[in-house]
Amino acid sequence: MDLSESTVRDRARAYAETEPLYDVERQHVETVPKTFASDEYGRRDAQWIVRWYFRRYLGEYPDRERREREDAFRDNDFGDV
C-alpha cells in the first residue's frame, strides 16, 4: 500500500464513516490526557487505551496478539497501573 497523505486521509474518512463507535473513540482521545493529568481515573480508563491501541488500526490487526496484550494488561494490579 502506498502510504501517501491522500491514502491516510481517505482511510481515516472511511474509518470515521464506518466505525460505529467513532464518536466515542474521538471523545476519549480528546479527554484521556486531561483525565490522567488530574489523577482522577479508574482502571477502565487505562484499559481503554490498551484496547484502543490495537483496535485503532485502519485494517486487520492480528487478533491473537491484541488479545494477548489485553489479557496481560488485565493481570496488572490497579496500583501498578
C-alpha positions in Angstrom: 0.0 0.0 0.0 1.2 3.5 -0.9 1.1 5.5 2.3 0.6 8.9 0.8 -1.2 11.7 2.5 -4.3 11.2 0.4 -4.4 7.5 1.3 -4.2 8.3 5.0 -7.0 10.9 4.6 -9.2 8.6 2.6 -8.7 5.7 5.0 -9.4 8.0 8.0 -12.5 9.4 6.4 -13.8 5.8 5.6 -12.9 4.8 9.2 -14.9 7.7 10.7 -17.9 6.9 8.4 -18.0 3.1 9.1 -16.8 2.7 12.7 -19.9 2.6 14.8 -18.2 3.9 17.9 -16.1 6.5 16.2 -17.6 9.5 18.1 -17.0 7.8 21.5 -13.4 7.0 20.4 -12.8 10.5 19.3 -14.1 11.9 22.6 -11.8 9.5 24.6 -8.8 10.5 22.6 -9.5 14.2 23.4 -10.3 13.7 27.1 -7.9 10.9 28.3 -4.8 13.2 28.7 -6.8 15.5 31.0 -8.2 12.6 32.9 -4.7 11.2 33.6 -3.3 14.6 34.4 -6.0 15.1 37.1 -5.2 11.7 38.8 -8.9 11.0 38.8 -9.2 7.9 36.6 -10.2 4.3 37.0 -8.9 1.0 35.8 -11.3 1.1 32.8 -9.8 4.4 31.7 -6.4 2.8 31.5 -7.8 -0.4 30.0 -9.5 1.6 27.2 -6.1 2.8 26.0 -4.8 -0.7 25.7 -7.9 -1.8 23.8 -7.9 1.3 21.6 -4.2 0.9 20.7 -4.9 -2.3 18.9 -8.4 -1.5 17.6 -7.5 1.9 16.1 -5.6 0.2 13.2 -7.1 1.0 9.9 -7.1 -2.5 8.7 -7.0 -6.1 10.0 -4.8 -6.3 13.1 -3.8 -9.8 14.2 -6.4 -10.7 16.8 -4.2 -13.1 18.7 -1.6 -10.5 19.6 -4.2 -8.0 20.5 -5.9 -10.4 22.9 -2.6 -11.4 24.5 -1.8 -7.7 25.2 -5.3 -7.1 26.6 -5.1 -10.2 28.8 -1.6 -9.2 30.1 -2.9 -5.8 31.0 -5.9 -7.2 32.8 -3.5 -9.1 35.1 -1.9 -5.9 36.4 -2.6 -4.7 39.9 -4.6 -1.4 39.8 -2.0 0.3 41.9 0.7 -0.5 39.3 -1.5 0.9 36.6 
